[in-house]
């Protein structure tokens, strides 16, 4: 389920948040009060550290007399070291409660009534369990090659939380999109403008389906790490009125139930930190358009109408890739799954590891993986069967290898897949924009035969048609090789986020 959107800069925004539950005041920045104008400025109002690691925070006081430092809670969440009147070093515990928060407070020496605080997120384990199974409603619909995990959502700054399982992990999109029905009673703050209008998000996928719902904010825990105050999409339940420019952008299928989505949500951990469009500039492909893309909509509290048109939304308020908000481990992810022997199995267990070669971690290095840098549309080139497919990508959210071929297509109802009479041993060459080159050998089997194993959810030899064979014209859908979920079995696949530094260079890139 890939939609590539790039944003290379973040700009200021005047939008606000409203919720049924009050938000805690933001920590950090400058503070004054009752001190004759005395102010304190911290070098960081928020930071994140891994277990056993340290970070230094400095303070500047307008009267020049310095500060004293304190930590809350006082035990269990690290220590303050090397304290001076202008700086302090915080060291996280080697073993900690996953995703805990610590608060560092600087109090003016000259005016003790003046203080300001910064929040430290103490990172937990960066290992996120993955499971391939038949999905959340196996008695009604069977999932195929979907990688699931669990996430915890909290009202920002509070312990009002819900944990949701069967969240699909998707390297081909970015942003957490959660079914409203999966978080009953969790009153997350909604993004509004100054007049109380609400912002909704519309997302269309390659299969023609779409998701619709409000932009809300949550502290998102993935594994043992927290992406604090992250904007997400909550997919509206029932039969909401959806603007026609949103619903007509796909097939008209709103996937807002477990049965239709085959998940409780989608965790997009792809190449970009947020959506691509801002003020007419498309950061996916560098193009500019005066027309507004059908992605964000500003609606009154009573809801949108079918004729409501889209609006621009600045980068800081767009649905965000939660991984990009993880602090030290925010430069990308790697997914590792075992090879399938035999090629179809009932369930599979693997892991998503947060971060790529990040400090203090020994489990997310690139090792000998080949890095494939990407063009302006986040694509590389696959040469297959004498076709040069210049818009190729790697996507855990696609449940098969999707590519143009002369392979036999299955008869209905499986006519979305290939059904060769015998197993096909195929080969291709993948090449990055300026680096990365290797040969990929893979196999395709008869989908009808594979699906006759009704208790199986994982298939490493599932292929499907995409585009017209030998008809690639630059920029067309006939130029795509979608290396979907089967590609991940037996590999470690890295997804590096645009603009983030890694030992393999700056993202975006894929590596394996």
N, C-alpha and C positions, 0 to 999 in steps of 0.2 A: 504494500500500500504506500507507494512512494509519491511524495510531492516535495520537490526541492525548493527551498526558499532561503535566500541569503540576506543577511543584514550585516554590514561591515562597520557600522557606527551606532552609537546610542545617543539620543538627544533628550533634552529636558521635556517634561510633560507636566501639564497642570491638572490632569485628571485625578479623581479621588476614588476612595473605596467606601462602600457602605455595607453594613452587615447587621444581622439580627443579634450578633454577639459583639461586644465592644472589643476593639483592638488595643493591644498594649502600645504605648507611645514608642516611637522609634528611638533607639539608643544612639548616642554618639553625637558628632558634630560639635557645635559650640554651645555653651551654656552660660547663663548669668542669672542672677536673682538675689536681691537684697544685699548686693555688694557694691553699690555705687558704680555700677557699670563694669565690674570685673568680669572677664570672660575667660573660658578655657577652651582650647581647640585641641582635639586629638588627631593623631596622624591617621587613624582608622576608626570608623564608627562600628565596623563589623569585620570579623576575620574568621578564618577556619583553619584548624591545624589537625594534623594526623596524630595518633597516639604516640606519646614520647617525644614529639617535636615541639619546637618553641617558636614564638613570634614576639617581636619587640614593638611596643607602642610608645610614642612620644607625646608630650603635652607642651603646649605653649600657653602661658598665662599672661593676660594683658598687663598685670601689674609687675611682672617679672619676678615674683617671689616663689614660684614653683608650686608643686602639688605633693600631696601624700596619696598613696595608692591603697586600694582594698579590693578583695576578691569575694564574690558571692556565687554559690555557697562557699563557705570557708574551708570545707573539707570534701575530699572525694573527687574534685574536678580540677586538679592541678595545683600549681604553686606559682607565686610571684617571686622572681629572683632579680638580682642586680638592680635594686630599686634606687633611683636618684630622684631629685626634685623635678626632673624633666623627662625621665624615661623609666620603663619597667619591662622586664622580660617575663612573659607567661610561658610556662611549660606544661603541656598536657600530660595526664597520667598515661603510663604505658598500657594499662588496661582500664577501660572506662565503660560507663553506660552508653550504649550506642546513641549517637546523635544528641548528646546532652548539650545544654547551653551554660556558659559561665559568663558572669558580668564583671568587668573591671571598672572601678570607679576612681576618678581622679578628683580630689578635693583641694581647693585652693588653700595654701598655707596662710596667706594674708587675709583671706575672707572665707572662713570655713563654711559659711552658708552657701557658697557657690561650688557646684560640682557638676560633672558630666560623666557619662558612662559609655562604654563600648561593649559589644556583645561578641563573645568567642563561641563558635560552634566547634565542639570537640568531636572530631570525626570518629566513627566506629569502623567496623569491618567494611572493606571495599568489595567484598565478594557477595554477589547477588545470585541466589539460587534460581535456576531456570528449569522448567519442566515442559515437556511435550506430552500432551494427553488429549483426550477426546473432547475437552472443553467444558464449559460450565453447565451445559444442558445436554449431556450425551444421550439421554433418553429421547430427545426430540431432534437433535441435529449433531452430526459428528464433525469435529474440527480436524483439519488436516495440516500437519506441519506448522502449527502455531507454537511459538515459544512464549511460555507464560511465566510471570513472576507475580509477587505481591508488593503493594506499596501502601504506605500509611499517610493519610492526609489529616492535617490538624488546622484548626482555626489559627492563623498566625499568632505566635507568641503565647499560645495557651496549650493546655493538655487536653483540650476537647478534640478528640481524634477518632478516626475509623481506619481500620486496615481492610484492604480490598484485595482479594485473590483473582486469579485468572485475568491479569492485565497483560495484553500482548506486547511483546518487546519488538520494536520496529526500527531498524537502522535506516529505513527509507523515508522517514518523516521526523519531525521534531515537535515536541510538546506533549504534555500529558492531557489526554482526553478521557474523561471518566463519565460513565453513565450516571445520570441523576439518581436512577433507581438503586445504584450500588452504594450510595452514601445517604440513606434516609436520615433526615433530621440534622445533618451537619450543615450549619448555617455559615457558609464561607462568605467573606466580603465580596461584593460585586463591584466591578469597574463602572464608574459613572462619569458623566461630565458635570459641569457646574450647575446644570439645570435639572439634574436627577435622571437624565436619560441613561439607559443601560447599553453596554456594548455587547454584541453577540458575535460569534465567530462561525464562519461557514468553511468547511473543509471538504474538498472533493478528492476522491482517490481514483487510481487508474482503472479499477473495476467498475467505475461509474456510480458508485454509492457516494453518499455524503453524510456529514455530521453537522448538527446545528445546535447551538446553545450558548449561554452567556460566558463571558470572560470573568473568572473569579480568581481569588488568590488563596494560596494555602502554603503551609510548611509541608514539604513533600519528603518523606523518608524513603530512601532506596537502599536496601541492604542496611548498613549501619550509619548511613550518612544523610544529612538533611540539606535539601535545597530550600532555604528559607525564603518566605514571601515570594513564591513563584507563581506567575500567572498561568492558569490552566483553563481548559474548556470543560464545562460541565454540560454534557449532552442532554438536551431537554427530553423528558419523558412525554408519553401521550402523543397527541396530534397538534403540536404547536403550529401557528401560522408562520410559514417560512417565506421570505421574499422570493419571488419567481426567479430573480437573477441568481439566487443560490441554488434552488432546487433544480432549475433547468440546466445548471452547469454540469450535473452528472446525469444519471439515468432516472432521477426522481425517486431513488430508494433511500429513505432516511433510516440509517441503521442505529436505532436508539433503544434496542432491546438486546438482552443476552442472546436470544434466538437468532436475530439478524446479524449481530456483530460477532457472534461466537466468542465473546469476551465481555468482561466488565469494563473494559477501557483499553486504550492504546497508549503505551509509553514510547513516544518517539525520541530515540536517542541518536538521531542522524547527524548529518554533517554541519548543520547550521544552528546558531544559538537561538534563532527566533524566525518569524515569518519574513518573507523577502521584500515586501513592498512598503515603500514609505514615500509619500508626496510625489507619486508618479514614477519613481525610480525603482526598477526591478533589479535587486542585487543578485538574482539568480543568473541573469544573462546580460546585465549591464544596459538593458534597453530602457527607454523612457517613454511614458505614455501619459497623456492628459486624462485618460479614462481611469476610473477607479476600479481596481480589481474586486470581484465579488467575494471578499474574504472577511471583512469586518463591517458590521451594521450598527448604527446608533438608533435605539428604539426607546419609545416612552415606556414607563413602567407597566402599561397595559399590554405591551407587546408590539411587535412589528406587524405591518400589513404586507400583503403580497406585492404591492407596488413600491415598498420601501427600497431605496437604493443604497448601495454600499458607501462607505466613508473611509477616509484615510485614518490610520492609527499609528502614532509614533512608536518607535522601537521599544522603549522601556515598558510600554503597556500591552505589547503583543504577547500571545501565548508563547512561552519560552521553553526551550529544551532544558529540562531540569538538571541534566548533567552539567550544563554550562554554569550552574549556580552552586556547584559543590565545592568551591574553594580549591584546595590543592589538587583534588582529583577531577577537576572540571574541564580537562582538555580532551576527553573522549572515553571510549570504552573498548573492551575486547570481549568477544563471545567465544567460548570454547565448548564444543560438544563432541562426544565420541563418534567414531565411525559406526555405521550400522551394519552388523553382520548377524543375521541376514539383512537384506536391504529394506525390510519393513519390520517395525516393532510396535508393540502396544504402547509403551511409554519410554521416554528418554529423559535423563537428568544431565544437566550441564551447569554452566556458570556464566554470568556476565561480571567482568571485573571492571571496576570504576577506575578511570585514570589510565594514562599511557606513559610509562616510564617516570612516574611521579616520585618526588623526594620522600624517602622513608618507606617506600613500598618495594617489596622484592618479588611481587607476583604479577606485575603488569608491564614488564619490559618488552621491547619489540623483538629482542633476540635476533634470529636470522630471517624474520619476516621481510618480504619484499614490499616496499612502499610504492603505491601507484598514485602519483599526483594527478590532479583533475583539471579539466578545462573550466571555462566560465559558467558552464551549466552543471558543474559537479559530475561530469561524466568522463569515462575513459573509453578506449577502443577495444572491441573484441573482433578478431578475425575468425570467422567460422564459415566453413563450406563455401569458400571463395567470396564471402561477403565481408566488407569492412563496416562494422556496426559501430559508429562513432558516438552513439548516445547510450553506452552501456553503463551498468551500475550494479551494486551489491545491495540486496534488500532482504532482510530477514522477515519482513512483513509480506512478502510474496511466497505463496506456498508451493511453488514449483520453479523449475527453470523455464522462463518464458523467452522464446526466440523464434525467428522466422526460419522455416525449414520445409522440406518436402516430406517429412515424416507423416505417416498415416494418422489422421485425426479420429478419435473415438466416435462411435455412433451415440446419439442421445441416450441417456441424459448426461453422459460424460464427455460431450463434444467440446468441452473447454480444455481437453487434455489430449496428449498423443497416445496412440495405441498401436505401436509397431508389433508385427507378428512375432518377432524375436527380439531379444535384448540388443540394443544398439550401443556399440562402443564408439564414442565420439571424442573429438579433440578440438580445441580452439587455442588461440593465442591472445592473451590480454596484454595491453600496452597502455601505460600512463601517458599523460600529456607530454611530459619531458623526462620522466623517469619511471622505471618499473616495466619489466617484460618477463613473461613466462608462459609456459604451456599448461593448459588445464585439460586433463582427461576426465571424462565423466560418462555416465551410462544413463540410458532411458529405457524404461520397461513399459509394458502394456498397462495403462491406467485401470482398465476394467479388471484386469487380473489382480492388480495391487489392491483395488478397493473391495475386492471380494473378501479380503481379510478384514472383516467388519470391526474387529476389536483392536485394530492397529491405527495409530495416529501419526506415526513417523515413517516417512518414505524418502529414501535418498536417491531414488531413480525416477522421480516424477517430473515429466516434462509437459509443456503446454505451448500452443502457438501464440505468437505475438507479431503483428505486422505481416507484410507480404514478402515472400521469399524473393531475394535478389532484386529488390526494388528500393534500395536505400537512397534517398535524396536527403542531403544535409538538413537536419532539424525535423525530419518526419518520424512518425511512429514506426516506420519500417527499418529504422537504424538502431534498434534497441536489442541488446541481450540483457535480460534481467536475471542476474545470478541470485535466485531466490533461496529459500530455506534449505533445499537439498545441498547447496554449495557449502553450508556451514558444518555439515556432519564430517567429523574427522579432521577439522581444521581449527585454528585460532585466527579469528578475523578481527582486525582493528578498525575502528571508525574514529577519525580525528576531526575535531570540531574546527570550523573555519576561524582563522585568526589566532588559534591557540598554539602555544609552543610545545613541542614534543621532542624527544631524542631523534625522531625521524624528520624533523623540520616542522614548519607551521602547517596546520590544517588549512583547507580540508584535504584529507586523503583517506583512502582505504589501504590496508596492508594485510597480508596473510602469508 
